[in-house]
Amino acid sequence: MEVKIRRVAGIKEATEAMRLSMKSGDKSDSDFCWDRCHDMEEEALCKYCPHAKRENGEFECTACKEYMGIWVMGPKDHELSMRLIKAGSDHRKHIRLIDVWMEIKAPMYWWKETDTYRFGVDKVSESTMHTLMNKKITVDDFEMTDNNKDFMSVEDDYGNSYLNSLNFCREHSDFVRLNELLPQSYLQTRICKFSYEALRNIYHARKDHKLKEWHLFCETLERLPYSEFITEE
């Protein structure tokens, strides 16, 4: 399984929306770090930036130099956000505005479990029909232990194996039979968009799951900017 974070967006909008209900936007202390770092009258936001790294006792954020500004939540906004998050789903509506795009290559049995989560989740996947039929199927197309990979390749007295059977169907354009025989461990790539609220629900429901794929996915969430909005840690 592979999980790649493609993009995170909406943190600025979520910060502004968070203060709408009480019209307390004038109390916001968040800003683009590029602007604040170059205004000597204001405190630099590097130490609050999720991309910043400490070197020689000082914080340095290379992200702002590369992207010409990262929206950074100041300490007051961050504290308010955490209070609202912990208060419950009715109060943390602002994190629904933060979206994450991910490219995920995972087995079908894992995708089947992710279909449980629909609110705040969108997915676009490879076409199973086309990806199955356009190339020879190998053991690398499956999420399996080495023992099971060996099992797929083991030939009987007639030279047949499970893998050979799959490729026989493919070579004879028998998609229906191939699809019926395909193991749930077959890997499929999808590009997905999740809201932070959806990821929060997934994280707390699946972080202790027995499938190793969920552990990998949850570890990826822990590396997102402001991951504490998801993990509450």
Backbone as CSV, one residue per row, in Angstrom:
resi,resn,N_x,N_y,N_z,CA_x,CA_y,CA_z,C_x,C_y,C_z
1,MET,0.843,-1.198,0.000,0.000,0.000,0.000,0.874,1.243,0.000
2,GLU,0.471,2.246,-0.774,1.183,3.515,-0.823,0.188,4.657,-0.643
3,VAL,0.552,5.632,0.183,-0.291,6.807,0.407,0.561,8.048,0.205
4,LYS,0.166,8.892,-0.748,0.886,10.128,-1.022,-0.040,11.320,-0.809
5,ILE,0.422,12.291,-0.044,-0.349,13.516,0.156,-0.079,14.436,-1.027
6,ARG,-1.115,14.765,-1.779,-0.952,15.599,-2.961,-1.101,17.090,-2.648
7,ARG,-2.059,17.418,-1.779,-2.340,18.834,-1.523,-3.199,18.985,-0.285
8,VAL,-2.969,20.059,0.457,-3.821,20.430,1.594,-4.273,21.874,1.359
9,ALA,-5.560,22.130,1.486,-6.089,23.473,1.221,-7.239,23.785,2.168
10,GLY,-7.454,25.089,2.381,-8.607,25.537,3.150,-8.319,25.921,4.583
11,ILE,-7.036,25.894,5.006,-6.724,26.229,6.399,-7.038,27.695,6.677
12,LYS,-6.714,28.569,5.751,-7.020,30.006,5.915,-8.529,30.218,6.017
13,GLU,-9.277,29.617,5.108,-10.734,29.769,5.112,-11.350,29.194,6.384
14,ALA,-10.807,28.071,6.860,-11.315,27.467,8.095,-11.051,28.379,9.287
15,THR,-9.885,29.030,9.299,-9.552,29.949,10.391,-10.522,31.117,10.427
16,GLU,-10.815,31.675,9.264,-11.737,32.817,9.193,-13.161,32.403,9.529
17,ALA,-13.579,31.216,9.052,-14.941,30.744,9.318,-15.148,30.440,10.798
18,MET,-14.088,30.008,11.461,-14.165,29.637,12.872,-14.623,30.808,13.738
19,ARG,-14.261,32.022,13.347,-14.591,33.206,14.154,-15.855,33.927,13.696
20,LEU,-16.520,33.403,12.676,-17.714,34.075,12.171,-18.852,34.113,13.180
21,SER,-19.082,32.993,13.880,-20.257,32.894,14.740,-20.277,33.968,15.820
22,MET,-19.109,34.323,16.348,-19.027,35.347,17.393,-18.519,36.685,16.854
23,LYS,-18.347,36.772,15.541,-17.834,37.990,14.892,-16.563,38.477,15.588
24,SER,-15.652,37.551,15.808,-14.430,37.887,16.534,-13.202,37.883,15.628
25,GLY,-13.422,38.197,14.359,-12.324,38.196,13.408,-11.214,39.163,13.770
26,ASP,-11.562,40.239,14.507,-10.543,41.217,14.888,-9.565,40.647,15.922
27,LYS,-9.906,39.508,16.527,-9.025,38.890,17.516,-8.097,37.833,16.898
28,SER,-8.257,37.624,15.602,-7.440,36.614,14.937,-5.970,37.035,14.921
29,ASP,-5.081,36.093,15.166,-3.642,36.379,15.134,-2.932,35.506,14.100
30,SER,-3.682,35.008,13.116,-3.101,34.208,12.046,-2.753,35.104,10.862
31,ASP,-1.841,34.624,10.022,-1.405,35.438,8.886,-0.561,34.566,7.960
32,PHE,-0.246,35.107,6.782,0.744,34.476,5.928,2.111,34.711,6.542
33,CYS,2.847,33.635,6.761,4.118,33.779,7.465,5.087,34.659,6.691
34,TRP,5.001,34.662,5.364,5.902,35.495,4.568,5.712,36.970,4.908
35,ASP,4.446,37.384,5.034,4.165,38.793,5.365,4.623,39.134,6.769
36,ARG,4.327,38.258,7.721,4.671,38.552,9.107,6.174,38.520,9.331
37,CYS,6.877,37.597,8.648,8.328,37.498,8.828,9.053,38.733,8.318
38,HIS,8.413,39.466,7.428,9.058,40.638,6.860,8.492,41.938,7.420
39,ASP,7.699,41.847,8.461,7.199,43.030,9.162,7.824,43.023,10.552
40,MET,8.843,43.847,10.749,9.627,43.801,11.973,8.816,44.213,13.199
41,GLU,7.684,44.878,12.984,6.867,45.299,14.119,5.984,44.164,14.638
42,GLU,5.904,43.088,13.873,5.074,41.956,14.259,5.951,40.766,14.638
43,GLU,5.437,39.930,15.534,6.158,38.714,15.910,6.124,37.717,14.759
44,ALA,7.279,37.161,14.428,7.330,36.158,13.369,6.521,34.931,13.763
45,LEU,5.895,34.306,12.771,5.027,33.161,13.034,5.729,31.818,12.843
46,CYS,7.031,31.847,12.547,7.730,30.602,12.231,7.561,29.544,13.319
47,LYS,7.599,29.965,14.569,7.537,28.965,15.642,6.172,28.301,15.749
48,TYR,5.157,28.879,15.079,3.836,28.268,15.074,3.551,27.527,13.771
49,CYS,4.471,27.641,12.811,4.246,27.050,11.493,4.470,25.538,11.550
50,PRO,3.536,24.739,11.042,3.714,23.279,11.085,4.845,22.794,10.190
51,HIS,5.340,23.663,9.298,6.433,23.282,8.410,7.798,23.708,8.946
52,ALA,7.822,24.470,10.054,9.073,25.039,10.545,9.938,23.989,11.228
53,LYS,11.232,24.195,11.158,12.188,23.325,11.825,13.112,24.182,12.696
54,ARG,13.462,23.631,13.846,14.357,24.350,14.747,15.809,24.013,14.406
55,GLU,16.616,25.038,14.199,18.042,24.870,13.949,18.812,25.911,14.768
56,ASN,19.769,25.409,15.565,20.585,26.294,16.408,19.725,27.177,17.321
57,GLY,18.647,26.595,17.833,17.798,27.329,18.752,16.813,28.272,18.095
58,GLU,16.873,28.412,16.774,15.978,29.307,16.054,15.081,28.499,15.112
59,PHE,13.886,29.040,14.881,12.981,28.395,13.948,13.227,28.924,12.547
60,GLU,13.298,28.018,11.611,13.450,28.415,10.222,12.444,27.652,9.386
61,CYS,11.662,28.390,8.613,10.631,27.762,7.785,11.019,27.914,6.321
62,THR,11.534,26.853,5.736,11.911,26.906,4.333,10.685,26.894,3.431
63,ALA,9.533,26.462,3.967,8.324,26.381,3.156,7.899,27.768,2.683
64,CYS,8.025,28.776,3.559,7.573,30.110,3.167,8.464,30.685,2.069
65,LYS,9.742,30.308,2.065,10.646,30.780,1.018,10.326,30.107,-0.309
66,GLU,9.897,28.864,-0.219,9.609,28.122,-1.447,8.265,28.493,-2.040
67,TYR,7.265,28.679,-1.185,5.913,28.912,-1.678,5.446,30.360,-1.520
68,MET,6.335,31.241,-1.096,6.004,32.663,-0.935,4.822,32.864,0.019
69,GLY,4.837,32.136,1.095,3.833,32.365,2.113,3.001,31.153,2.440
70,ILE,3.017,30.732,3.695,2.165,29.665,4.199,1.245,30.282,5.245
71,TRP,-0.029,29.957,5.159,-0.962,30.471,6.157,-0.704,29.752,7.484
72,VAL,-0.405,30.519,8.505,-0.063,29.955,9.805,-1.060,30.431,10.833
73,MET,-1.609,29.496,11.599,-2.527,29.847,12.682,-1.725,30.340,13.874
74,GLY,-2.059,31.534,14.335,-1.423,32.065,15.528,-1.881,31.306,16.765
75,PRO,-1.244,31.541,17.900,-1.558,30.770,19.112,-2.995,30.966,19.602
76,LYS,-3.547,32.159,19.455,-4.922,32.386,19.914,-5.920,31.634,19.034
77,ASP,-5.720,31.715,17.730,-6.614,30.993,16.827,-6.484,29.487,17.010
78,HIS,-5.260,29.029,17.215,-5.038,27.591,17.394,-5.719,27.099,18.671
79,GLU,-5.608,27.873,19.736,-6.247,27.487,21.001,-7.760,27.426,20.847
80,LEU,-8.329,28.425,20.159,-9.765,28.431,19.933,-10.187,27.235,19.090
81,SER,-9.421,26.948,18.063,-9.735,25.818,17.194,-9.761,24.511,17.977
82,MET,-8.787,24.300,18.833,-8.740,23.070,19.613,-9.900,22.989,20.597
83,ARG,-10.287,24.106,21.170,-11.443,24.098,22.088,-12.713,23.697,21.350
84,LEU,-12.901,24.255,20.156,-14.094,23.937,19.377,-14.088,22.476,18.924
85,ILE,-12.923,21.998,18.547,-12.804,20.602,18.100,-13.177,19.647,19.222
86,LYS,-12.674,19.916,20.403,-12.943,19.036,21.532,-14.381,19.156,22.041
87,ALA,-15.054,20.271,21.677,-16.429,20.486,22.151,-17.446,19.619,21.415
88,GLY,-17.054,19.048,20.271,-17.977,18.160,19.563,-18.200,18.570,18.121
89,SER,-18.875,17.698,17.371,-19.032,17.902,15.931,-19.838,19.157,15.598
90,ASP,-20.772,19.537,16.454,-21.563,20.742,16.187,-20.729,22.008,16.287
91,HIS,-19.629,21.950,17.006,-18.805,23.144,17.237,-17.580,23.205,16.327
92,ARG,-17.170,22.080,15.767,-15.950,22.070,14.950,-16.261,22.044,13.452
93,LYS,-17.324,22.716,13.063,-17.698,22.721,11.647,-16.606,23.314,10.774
94,HIS,-15.732,24.159,11.347,-14.719,24.821,10.516,-13.727,23.843,9.898
95,ILE,-13.467,22.699,10.546,-12.463,21.788,9.964,-13.036,21.001,8.783
96,ARG,-14.345,21.122,8.558,-14.903,20.530,7.345,-14.449,21.292,6.108
97,LEU,-13.965,22.514,6.299,-13.504,23.334,5.173,-12.069,23.030,4.773
98,ILE,-11.347,22.254,5.570,-9.969,21.881,5.231,-10.011,20.576,4.454
99,ASP,-9.457,20.602,3.246,-9.483,19.427,2.377,-8.072,18.906,2.111
100,VAL,-7.976,17.598,1.951,-6.714,16.928,1.643,-6.925,16.049,0.418
101,TRP,-6.032,16.199,-0.559,-6.041,15.313,-1.718,-4.929,14.296,-1.534
102,MET,-5.244,13.026,-1.705,-4.270,11.950,-1.557,-4.325,11.021,-2.760
103,GLU,-3.164,10.484,-3.100,-3.092,9.417,-4.093,-2.798,8.130,-3.337
104,ILE,-3.727,7.195,-3.421,-3.640,5.979,-2.606,-3.674,4.744,-3.502
105,LYS,-2.698,3.894,-3.316,-2.663,2.590,-3.983,-2.880,1.546,-2.905
106,ALA,-4.011,0.873,-2.964,-4.389,-0.016,-1.865,-5.152,-1.221,-2.400
107,PRO,-5.179,-2.311,-1.631,-5.921,-3.513,-2.057,-7.429,-3.288,-1.994
108,MET,-8.147,-4.086,-2.774,-9.589,-3.921,-2.841,-10.263,-4.157,-1.500
109,TYR,-9.706,-5.051,-0.678,-10.338,-5.290,0.623,-10.257,-4.053,1.509
110,TRP,-9.228,-3.221,1.316,-9.137,-1.969,2.088,-10.098,-0.932,1.529
111,TRP,-10.176,-0.838,0.205,-11.114,0.120,-0.392,-12.551,-0.196,0.017
112,LYS,-12.856,-1.474,0.150,-14.210,-1.863,0.549,-14.552,-1.291,1.919
113,GLU,-13.575,-1.257,2.809,-13.825,-0.708,4.145,-13.912,0.815,4.126
114,THR,-13.172,1.467,3.237,-13.249,2.935,3.177,-14.588,3.415,2.630
115,ASP,-15.298,2.550,1.913,-16.606,2.941,1.382,-17.614,3.209,2.499
116,THR,-17.269,2.809,3.709,-18.121,3.122,4.859,-18.208,4.631,5.064
117,TYR,-17.132,5.339,4.692,-17.056,6.780,4.938,-17.402,7.529,3.662
118,ARG,-18.502,8.240,3.685,-18.986,8.936,2.494,-19.090,10.441,2.685
119,PHE,-19.401,10.891,3.903,-19.537,12.325,4.138,-18.151,12.966,4.149
120,GLY,-17.937,13.945,3.282,-16.648,14.623,3.214,-15.576,13.829,2.495
121,VAL,-15.996,12.834,1.697,-15.035,11.981,0.986,-15.450,11.873,-0.475
122,ASP,-14.497,12.083,-1.381,-14.713,11.870,-2.812,-13.543,11.066,-3.360
123,LYS,-13.828,10.167,-4.313,-12.783,9.310,-4.873,-12.971,9.176,-6.380
124,VAL,-11.852,9.146,-7.096,-11.844,8.808,-8.514,-10.798,7.711,-8.686
125,SER,-11.195,6.581,-9.286,-10.305,5.420,-9.321,-9.929,5.028,-10.738
126,GLU,-8.922,4.153,-10.809,-8.596,3.483,-12.059,-9.795,2.645,-12.502
127,SER,-9.910,2.437,-13.783,-10.937,1.549,-14.304,-10.451,0.104,-14.168
128,THR,-11.157,-0.681,-13.376,-10.754,-2.069,-13.186,-10.740,-2.828,-14.510
129,MET,-11.722,-2.566,-15.348,-11.812,-3.276,-16.613,-10.570,-3.017,-17.474
130,HIS,-10.164,-1.743,-17.565,-9.038,-1.417,-18.433,-7.698,-1.801,-17.814
131,THR,-7.534,-1.565,-16.504,-6.249,-1.887,-15.883,-6.019,-3.384,-15.797
132,LEU,-7.103,-4.160,-15.697,-6.957,-5.613,-15.657,-6.555,-6.178,-17.015
133,MET,-7.073,-5.589,-18.080,-6.935,-6.189,-19.396,-5.740,-5.675,-20.199
134,ASN,-5.122,-4.566,-19.753,-4.118,-3.960,-20.629,-2.690,-4.427,-20.383
135,LYS,-2.451,-5.269,-19.372,-1.093,-5.769,-19.164,-1.141,-7.117,-18.439
136,LYS,-0.034,-7.819,-18.522,0.065,-9.110,-17.853,-0.017,-8.926,-16.343
137,ILE,-0.754,-9.792,-15.695,-0.938,-9.721,-14.248,0.221,-10.447,-13.566
138,THR,0.836,-9.790,-12.587,1.949,-10.386,-11.838,1.638,-10.320,-10.345
139,VAL,2.484,-10.951,-9.541,2.266,-10.950,-8.091,2.406,-9.548,-7.512
140,ASP,3.110,-8.638,-8.218,3.275,-7.275,-7.720,1.996,-6.468,-7.811
141,ASP,0.991,-7.005,-8.487,-0.303,-6.322,-8.582,-1.183,-6.589,-7.372
142,PHE,-0.635,-7.297,-6.362,-1.437,-7.677,-5.198,-0.718,-7.306,-3.902
143,GLU,-1.496,-7.023,-2.899,-0.981,-6.776,-1.548,-1.030,-8.094,-0.799
144,MET,0.116,-8.767,-0.737,0.146,-10.102,-0.151,1.446,-10.327,0.602
145,THR,1.410,-11.281,1.514,2.641,-11.750,2.138,3.410,-12.574,1.114
146,ASP,4.693,-12.767,1.366,5.516,-13.537,0.436,4.990,-14.956,0.263
147,ASN,4.469,-15.541,1.336,3.942,-16.911,1.252,2.769,-17.000,0.290
148,ASN,1.877,-15.989,0.347,0.723,-16.006,-0.546,1.120,-15.706,-1.990
149,LYS,2.138,-14.866,-2.156,2.634,-14.614,-3.509,3.194,-15.898,-4.115
150,ASP,3.915,-16.653,-3.289,4.448,-17.930,-3.765,3.319,-18.880,-4.133
151,PHE,2.256,-18.852,-3.314,1.116,-19.733,-3.566,0.474,-19.432,-4.914
152,MET,0.390,-18.169,-5.285,-0.242,-17.792,-6.549,0.552,-18.308,-7.750
153,SER,1.856,-18.479,-7.554,2.713,-18.877,-8.668,2.983,-20.385,-8.716
154,VAL,2.569,-21.098,-7.700,2.826,-22.542,-7.657,2.044,-23.248,-8.764
155,GLU,2.743,-24.054,-9.560,2.100,-24.763,-10.662,1.782,-26.208,-10.277
156,ASP,0.662,-26.692,-10.781,0.304,-28.086,-10.531,1.012,-28.992,-11.544
157,ASP,0.621,-30.249,-11.582,1.269,-31.211,-12.467,1.055,-30.886,-13.945
158,TYR,0.074,-30.045,-14.222,-0.227,-29.692,-15.613,0.317,-28.311,-15.993
159,GLY,1.094,-27.722,-15.065,1.679,-26.413,-15.351,0.743,-25.249,-15.114
160,ASN,-0.363,-25.498,-14.433,-1.329,-24.432,-14.150,-1.071,-23.827,-12.775
161,SER,-1.320,-22.560,-12.648,-1.241,-21.873,-11.364,-2.374,-20.859,-11.305
162,TYR,-2.604,-20.338,-10.111,-3.666,-19.337,-9.957,-3.361,-18.134,-10.843
163,LEU,-2.100,-17.712,-10.847,-1.695,-16.555,-11.643,-1.856,-16.836,-13.132
164,ASN,-1.491,-18.039,-13.550,-1.664,-18.409,-14.960,-3.129,-18.393,-15.363
165,SER,-3.996,-18.797,-14.443,-5.433,-18.800,-14.738,-5.956,-17.393,-14.963
166,LEU,-5.481,-16.464,-14.137,-5.890,-15.075,-14.308,-5.437,-14.537,-15.662
167,ASN,-4.206,-14.812,-16.010,-3.684,-14.315,-17.285,-4.318,-15.021,-18.479
168,PHE,-4.723,-16.282,-18.305,-5.437,-16.985,-19.378,-6.737,-16.245,-19.707
169,CYS,-7.461,-15.848,-18.671,-8.710,-15.099,-18.875,-8.430,-13.764,-19.552
170,ARG,-7.365,-13.113,-19.123,-7.025,-11.807,-19.718,-6.672,-11.960,-21.198
171,GLU,-5.866,-12.963,-21.510,-5.435,-13.169,-22.892,-6.601,-13.534,-23.814
172,HIS,-7.638,-14.115,-23.227,-8.808,-14.489,-24.025,-9.955,-13.493,-23.856
173,SER,-9.612,-12.310,-23.323,-10.576,-11.199,-23.199,-11.835,-11.597,-22.450
174,ASP,-11.675,-12.485,-21.482,-12.825,-12.911,-20.672,-12.824,-12.097,-19.376
175,PHE,-13.280,-10.857,-19.485,-13.238,-9.950,-18.334,-14.147,-10.428,-17.206
176,VAL,-15.304,-10.955,-17.547,-16.267,-11.385,-16.523,-15.650,-12.458,-15.637
177,ARG,-15.068,-13.478,-16.261,-14.462,-14.554,-15.478,-13.250,-14.051,-14.691
178,LEU,-12.445,-13.204,-15.338,-11.274,-12.648,-14.651,-11.694,-11.850,-13.421
179,ASN,-12.722,-11.063,-13.565,-13.197,-10.253,-12.441,-13.737,-11.133,-11.323
180,GLU,-14.343,-12.247,-11.677,-14.872,-13.177,-10.672,-13.741,-13.865,-9.909
181,LEU,-12.646,-14.154,-10.586,-11.539,-14.871,-9.963,-10.556,-13.959,-9.234
182,LEU,-10.655,-12.667,-9.453,-9.667,-11.729,-8.922,-9.719,-11.677,-7.396
183,PRO,-8.584,-11.867,-6.721,-8.565,-11.791,-5.247,-8.806,-10.365,-4.752
184,GLN,-9.279,-10.250,-3.527,-9.503,-8.930,-2.928,-8.206,-8.185,-2.667
185,SER,-7.098,-8.872,-2.788,-5.801,-8.233,-2.547,-5.302,-7.450,-3.760
186,TYR,-6.062,-7.443,-4.847,-5.657,-6.702,-6.050,-5.542,-5.212,-5.730
187,LEU,-4.448,-4.612,-6.169,-4.161,-3.208,-5.862,-4.819,-2.276,-6.871
188,GLN,-5.455,-1.236,-6.358,-6.078,-0.225,-7.208,-5.689,1.159,-6.711
189,THR,-5.405,2.059,-7.642,-5.014,3.427,-7.295,-6.201,4.363,-7.442
190,ARG,-6.391,5.201,-6.448,-7.436,6.224,-6.498,-6.868,7.551,-6.004
191,ILE,-7.374,8.629,-6.555,-7.100,9.952,-6.006,-8.336,10.357,-5.216
192,CYS,-8.127,10.672,-3.955,-9.230,10.922,-3.031,-9.111,12.313,-2.412
193,LYS,-10.261,12.868,-2.098,-10.310,14.125,-1.355,-11.079,13.883,-0.057
194,PHE,-10.443,14.250,1.052,-11.053,14.095,2.369,-11.112,15.448,3.065
195,SER,-12.159,15.690,3.809,-12.162,16.823,4.728,-11.484,16.402,6.022
196,TYR,-10.994,17.381,6.784,-10.371,17.051,8.065,-11.374,16.396,9.014
197,GLU,-12.633,16.780,8.907,-13.651,16.167,9.765,-13.803,14.686,9.424
198,ALA,-13.814,14.371,8.116,-13.910,12.966,7.704,-12.682,12.183,8.163
199,LEU,-11.503,12.785,8.027,-10.273,12.111,8.445,-10.240,11.906,9.950
200,ARG,-10.810,12.839,10.674,-10.871,12.696,12.134,-11.727,11.476,12.501
201,ASN,-12.871,11.334,11.843,-13.733,10.172,12.102,-13.021,8.873,11.753
202,ILE,-12.336,8.873,10.611,-11.616,7.676,10.179,-10.496,7.339,11.160
203,TYR,-9.729,8.356,11.549,-8.566,8.127,12.414,-8.961,7.478,13.733
204,HIS,-9.970,8.024,14.385,-10.343,7.507,15.705,-11.063,6.153,15.618
205,ALA,-11.657,5.860,14.469,-12.324,4.569,14.310,-11.357,3.460,13.899
206,ARG,-10.229,3.833,13.231,-9.393,2.817,12.591,-7.950,2.757,13.097
207,LYS,-7.544,3.662,13.972,-6.131,3.704,14.353,-5.655,2.429,15.055
208,ASP,-6.561,1.679,15.665,-6.189,0.428,16.337,-6.711,-0.797,15.590
209,HIS,-7.003,-0.616,14.316,-7.562,-1.712,13.517,-6.516,-2.808,13.293
210,LYS,-6.980,-4.023,13.090,-6.049,-5.143,12.922,-5.371,-5.152,11.555
211,LEU,-5.939,-4.455,10.559,-5.300,-4.397,9.248,-4.126,-3.420,9.266
212,LYS,-2.979,-3.863,8.770,-1.792,-3.005,8.762,-1.982,-1.796,7.852
213,GLU,-2.847,-1.919,6.845,-3.088,-0.799,5.936,-3.682,0.402,6.663
214,TRP,-4.531,0.150,7.648,-5.112,1.263,8.399,-4.059,1.952,9.263
215,HIS,-3.115,1.192,9.763,-2.042,1.794,10.555,-1.189,2.715,9.681
216,LEU,-0.885,2.281,8.466,-0.121,3.113,7.541,-0.885,4.377,7.191
217,PHE,-2.175,4.235,6.940,-2.997,5.397,6.591,-3.044,6.395,7.748
218,CYS,-3.253,5.904,8.961,-3.335,6.783,10.129,-1.986,7.449,10.417
219,GLU,-0.899,6.743,10.181,0.422,7.357,10.360,0.632,8.489,9.364
220,THR,0.076,8.354,8.168,0.147,9.434,7.183,-0.628,10.657,7.659
221,LEU,-1.780,10.440,8.271,-2.576,11.551,8.788,-1.827,12.312,9.879
222,GLU,-1.010,11.609,10.632,-0.252,12.243,11.707,0.827,13.185,11.180
223,ARG,1.126,13.123,9.876,2.126,13.993,9.269,1.505,15.202,8.563
224,LEU,0.187,15.300,8.574,-0.479,16.437,7.940,-0.266,17.707,8.758
225,PRO,-0.288,18.887,8.122,-0.230,20.124,8.906,-1.443,20.223,9.830
226,TYR,-1.188,20.625,11.062,-2.231,20.706,12.086,-2.942,19.358,12.248
227,SER,-2.149,18.300,12.270,-2.703,16.954,12.430,-3.433,16.801,13.758
228,GLU,-3.109,17.667,14.721,-3.785,17.593,16.018,-5.286,17.869,15.896
229,PHE,-5.709,18.554,14.802,-7.145,18.746,14.567,-7.823,17.406,14.273
230,ILE,-7.038,16.459,13.795,-7.545,15.119,13.475,-7.330,14.182,14.660
231,THR,-6.111,14.159,15.170,-5.754,13.187,16.214,-6.103,13.662,17.618
232,GLU,-6.222,14.971,17.797,-6.457,15.621,19.092,-5.293,15.416,20.056
233,GLU,-4.118,15.143,19.519,-2.929,14.951,20.357,-2.011,16.163,20.213
